[in-house]
Every structure is written in C-alpha cells, then in structure tokens.
Amino acid sequence: MPDRDQLILVSSNPNKGIEAERILGIPLLRVSLVLPEIQAATVEEITRYKLEVARTKGYNRLIVEDVSLGFDELGNFPGPYVRWLLEAAGGKGLAAIAYALNNRAANAECCVAYWDGSKGHIFCGAAVGEILVAPRGERHFGWDAWFQPRGSKKTFAEMTDDEKDNLSHRGDAYRKLAAHLKASNG
C-alpha cells in the first residue's frame, strides 16, 4: 500500500510517467490503471472525468492526464479522439490526414488533473505547430515524430528531453502543476 501522502500518477502509459517525473522533478508512484475515457468535446472534460473515477480507488494525492491533438483546418479534429485514430491507423493515418489538407497547423493540448486529498485542480498546457506528412526522429511516443512545434526545426521525437519539455503541451501543463505544488508546499 502506498504512503498516504505519496503523489500517485494513474496512467496505463509508462511514457507519461517518465515525462511527468522529469518535468516535476520528483518521483511519482505510478499506478497502471486503464481509466475509462468518455466521449467529450474537450480534453479538460475527459480529464475531469478520469479524476473522478481515479478518486474512487482510494488514493489520497493523485494525478491523471489526457491529451488532444487537432488540426486547425478541421476545427481541432481529431482533438481528444487522437488516441483512437492512432490505435486504428497509427501515425500513418495522422499523416494521411495532414497530406490531404492545405493547412497542417495543429494544436496539442495536455490537461493534468491533481487531487490534493480534498479538492481537484486542473492545469492545461498547449503547444502549437504542424503535423508532418513524414515522421522524423528516433523516439516513438504517440505522435511525437509527426508534430513539429512552431518556431522549431525539430519534431518532438528529434528533440532532447529538455528541448521537448520546454516546448511541449505536457511540459506546459506539468510546470503549472509544479508551481502549484511549490506554492502549496505539496
């Protein structure tokens, strides 16, 4: 049983845990638990729901997160449904959509929900960029090889950890959580 005050990340994705620990600069107890993902229009709604479900497991302090990636030209589609697009068609499916568009500009969002034992807190981060037709980079985490942030010549998959953490939607969200934890001595 975990220490009652230990901070727990509830996720079935080990890569999210690695990035969260690196950005927060603290160790997390990672609990691999598949949480239901409701069909909702925003990543924040999905994350709030995940937090409510995770809280029923009895953890005192916990974190859940969800991400979204959407094309500007398609009204932010696939948005919070990007996970299912990747599961069904992989990065090649994402690239096929990009290939068909005149404007490949996209928005990446990460929403982190933190339960402090009595109240939920939401921290959202964003990165703007474009989806590439051909992947670049050696690291294969989600759609990192296809997303190039605005102002960068590299995809997330080509970046060092520090470069990615400074520019990514996840880095943005977790830095906000880190500031909250520091301010509340949590």
C-alpha positions in Angstrom: 0.0 0.0 0.0 1.4 3.4 -0.9 2.3 6.1 1.6 -0.8 8.1 2.2 0.9 11.4 1.2 2.8 10.0 -1.8 1.9 11.5 -5.1 0.5 9.0 -7.5 0.2 9.1 -11.3 -2.6 7.0 -12.5 -1.9 6.0 -16.2 -1.5 2.9 -18.3 1.1 4.7 -20.4 4.7 4.4 -18.9 6.0 7.2 -21.2 3.6 9.7 -19.5 5.1 8.7 -16.1 8.7 9.2 -17.3 7.9 12.7 -18.7 5.8 13.7 -15.6 8.6 12.8 -13.2 11.2 14.5 -15.3 9.2 17.7 -15.6 8.1 17.8 -11.9 11.5 16.8 -10.7 10.0 14.5 -8.1 9.4 10.7 -8.0 5.9 9.5 -8.5 4.3 6.3 -7.7 3.0 5.1 -11.0 -0.2 3.1 -10.9 -1.0 1.4 -14.2 -4.8 1.6 -14.4 -6.8 1.9 -17.5 -9.4 4.7 -16.8 -12.5 5.0 -19.0 -12.4 7.8 -21.5 -15.7 9.4 -22.1 -16.5 10.9 -25.4 -16.4 14.6 -24.8 -15.6 17.7 -26.8 -12.7 18.8 -24.7 -9.6 17.2 -23.2 -10.5 19.0 -19.9 -13.9 17.3 -19.7 -12.2 13.9 -20.2 -9.5 14.6 -17.6 -12.0 15.8 -15.0 -14.0 12.5 -15.5 -10.8 10.5 -15.2 -10.0 12.2 -12.0 -13.4 11.4 -10.5 -13.0 7.7 -11.5 -9.4 7.5 -10.1 -10.5 9.1 -6.8 -12.8 6.1 -6.2 -9.7 3.9 -5.9 -8.9 5.4 -2.6 -5.7 7.3 -3.4 -5.2 10.4 -1.4 -3.0 12.5 -3.7 -3.1 11.7 -7.4 -2.6 12.9 -10.9 -4.3 11.9 -14.1 -3.9 13.4 -17.6 -5.2 13.3 -21.1 -4.0 14.8 -24.4 -5.5 16.2 -27.5 -4.1 16.9 -31.0 -6.2 18.6 -33.6 -5.8 20.3 -37.0 -6.9 23.9 -37.2 -8.4 23.4 -40.6 -10.6 20.6 -39.2 -11.9 22.5 -36.2 -9.5 20.7 -33.9 -10.3 17.2 -35.2 -9.3 14.6 -34.1 -8.7 16.5 -30.9 -9.4 14.4 -27.8 -10.0 11.4 -30.1 -6.4 11.3 -31.4 -5.8 8.2 -29.2 -8.3 6.2 -31.2 -7.1 7.5 -34.5 -3.6 6.3 -33.6 -4.8 3.0 -32.4 -6.8 2.4 -35.6 -4.4 3.9 -38.2 -1.2 4.8 -36.4 0.9 7.8 -37.3 0.4 7.0 -40.9 -3.3 7.8 -40.5 -2.4 11.1 -39.0 0.0 11.8 -41.8 -2.7 10.9 -44.4 -5.0 13.5 -43.0 -2.2 16.0 -43.0 -1.4 15.2 -46.6 -5.0 15.9 -47.6 -5.0 19.4 -46.0 -3.9 22.7 -47.3 -3.2 23.9 -43.8 -1.4 21.4 -41.5 -1.3 23.7 -38.5 -2.3 21.9 -35.3 -2.8 22.4 -31.6 -1.6 20.0 -29.0 -3.1 20.1 -25.5 -2.4 18.3 -22.3 -4.7 18.6 -19.3 -3.4 17.4 -15.9 -5.8 16.9 -13.0 -4.4 16.8 -9.5 -6.4 15.7 -6.4 -4.8 17.1 -3.2 -6.8 14.9 -0.9 -9.8 17.2 -0.7 -10.0 19.2 -3.9 -9.3 18.8 -7.6 -7.1 21.2 -9.6 -6.8 21.4 -13.3 -3.7 22.5 -15.3 -3.8 22.7 -19.0 -0.9 23.2 -21.4 -0.7 23.8 -25.1 1.8 23.7 -28.0 1.1 25.0 -31.5 2.8 23.6 -34.6 2.1 21.5 -37.5 1.6 17.8 -38.4 4.1 16.5 -40.8 3.4 14.1 -43.7 6.6 12.1 -43.0 7.7 11.2 -39.4 11.1 12.4 -38.2 13.0 11.3 -35.1 14.0 8.1 -33.4 11.8 8.2 -30.3 8.3 6.9 -30.8 5.9 8.1 -28.2 2.5 8.7 -29.6 2.6 11.2 -32.4 5.9 12.9 -31.4 7.6 12.1 -34.7 4.8 13.8 -36.7 4.4 17.0 -34.6 6.8 20.0 -35.2 6.2 22.9 -32.8 6.0 26.4 -34.2 9.4 28.0 -34.3 11.3 24.7 -34.1 13.1 22.9 -36.9 12.7 19.6 -35.0 9.8 17.3 -34.2 9.3 16.3 -30.6 10.9 12.9 -31.5 14.1 14.7 -32.6 14.4 16.8 -29.5 16.4 16.2 -26.4 14.3 15.7 -23.2 15.0 19.3 -22.1 14.0 20.7 -25.5 10.8 18.8 -25.6 9.9 19.6 -22.0 10.4 23.3 -22.6 8.2 23.4 -25.8 5.6 20.6 -25.3 2.0 20.8 -24.2 2.8 18.3 -21.4 5.7 20.3 -20.2 3.5 23.4 -20.1 0.8 21.6 -18.0 3.2 19.9 -15.6 5.2 23.2 -15.0 1.9 24.7 -13.9 1.3 21.8 -11.6 4.8 22.1 -10.2 4.3 25.8 -9.4 1.0 24.9 -7.6 2.7 22.1 -5.6 5.5 24.5 -4.6 3.1 27.3 -3.7 1.0 24.9 -1.6 4.1 23.0 -0.2 2.7 19.8 -1.7 
